[in-house]
Amino acid sequence: MAIIGTVPGILVSPPTRIKVIVIEMLHQGVTQLNTKKNNSLTKEEILEAIVENPHEAVIFVDEQGIIRLINQGYAEFLGYTPDEVLGRHIQEVVPQTRLLHVLKSGQPQFGDIWEYKGQKVPVTRLPIEKDGRIIGVLGKSIFKDEMSLAREFVKKIERLENKLANYRAELDQERRAKYHLDDIIGHSRQVLRLKQKVLKVAKTSSTVLITGESGTGKELFAHAIHNASPRNNRAFVRVNCTSIPTELLESELFGYDEGAFTGARRGGKLGKFEIAQGGTIFLDEIGDMNKSMQAKLLRVLQEKEIERIGGTKPVPVDVRVIAATNRNLEEMIMSQQFRADLYYRLNVVLLQIPPLRERKEDIPFLTEHLIAKLNRSLNATVAGLDKEVMELFMQYDWPGNVRELENFLEQAINLRDRDILSPGDFPVLEKRLQKQLRGQSLDLTIRPLEEVVREAEEKAILKALTATGHNKTATARLLGIHRSVLYRKMERMN
């Protein structure tokens, strides 16, 4: 670029005589204006007008930090005349200057809020290069005389920042685990043992697999593990593998980069694993994940990194994985529906949540807890149950588990005539109980003992084979029989 002469009217201090190359670099296109036949202004006059415009404050310091150029408005804002500051080091005039940070780093700063003598001004700082070398830094503010406008601009930014902070707080609250160990209701031996296990597991970062029938409270245990862990102040991200369409699950879990596909969001999108960074991700209904996604999840568990769709490099993730399912993954492995290697990666720590029919002693405590919860949400005043209702509860097998119990109670509270619930408030329960009793009477058919034993034996062998990855020696040891006996039994079973 050609070096041009100094601009008349702009104060530039000797001896360096930094030329207004700086301004020409910032306002490209001036040369084109000067070449137009109808333009009577010289290039120097245009540049002078640009620097001394009443809407900008402009300052330039050289590579030594010496002020070499300043316009009238900026000097007045600092409380000086231009003559008083030219040739002085910037820190003598403005001790808290940030221009020297840009000079050292070579990185521009845009829209920074700079506070001087109680006034906040948005400024831009640009490193200026010539012949591949930084020769100084240009600082400018888009406001000079309109300080009230600048202050209003800053207020708007502060309001937006406050709103953003509120949104972040709400989002963080959404990503917090809601339930703690005390929210797991029950005094049965099974529940107390599970609570003890949760406390032990929570101290580590091992992957946890939670199994159990639908409605048993698997998610409750996942929340409790996170809240009892050292990760409890970080995100708890829940992903229902059933509710997200298969073709979208990968982008939901791993995110995507900008331009990864048609319709991709500008700037890309973070996946659930990155959102859960440092915290816990809960993969509910893991048994419904297709084989392709199972392979990708296996890689995440092995390598501790994810790769966004359209991305070119892996992203490390520090996330604890808790998975849950109401399906029998071992049977799914046998039918080639679930990867055995993923199963073993997930099944580091296993929590098996018992169905409600196996812990009926917890029903009175659960009922009391659920009535109190429903009273709050429905603005009701139910005091409890008739003794006859509790007897019905204890007879019923609850195939829908705790979720079904809560559903029955909510229906009854909505339709009740008084504050003590009676059998008449549970007409559906009585019908289902009668159906259950009829089914039990049909199951009383007596079969030959040999047939019953053979069926049980086959189930035990299949389960042991699955657990050992079809290792015959390990399977025999697990079952407590000789390997030759196992071979004979397997041969008989085909």
Buried (B, 14 or more C-beta within 10 A) or exposed (E): EEEBEBBEBBBBBEEBEBBBBBBBBBBEEBEEEBEEEEEEBEBBBBBBEBBBEEEBBBBBBBBEBBBBBBBBBBBBBBEBEBEEBBBBBBEEBBEEBBBBEBBEEEEEBEEBEBEBEEEBBBBBBBBBEBEEEBBBBBBBBBBBBEBEEBBEBBEEBEEEEEEEEEEEEEEEEEBBBEBBBEBBBBEBEBBEEBBEBBEEBBEBBEBBBBBBBBBBBBBBBBBBBBBBBEBBEBBBBBBEBEEBEEEEBBBBBBBBBEEBEEEBEEEBBBBBBBBBBEBBBBBBBBBBBEEEBBEBBBBBBEEEEBBBBBBEEBBEBEBBBBBBBBBBBBBBBBEEBBBBBBBBBBBBBEBEBBBBEEBBBBBBBBBEBBBEEBBEEEEBEBEBBBEEBBEBBEEBBBBBBBBBBBBBBBBBBEEBEEEEBBBBBBEEBEEBBEEBEEEEEEEEEEEEEEEEEBEEBBEEBBBBBBBBEEEEEBBBBBBEBEEEEBEEBBEEEE
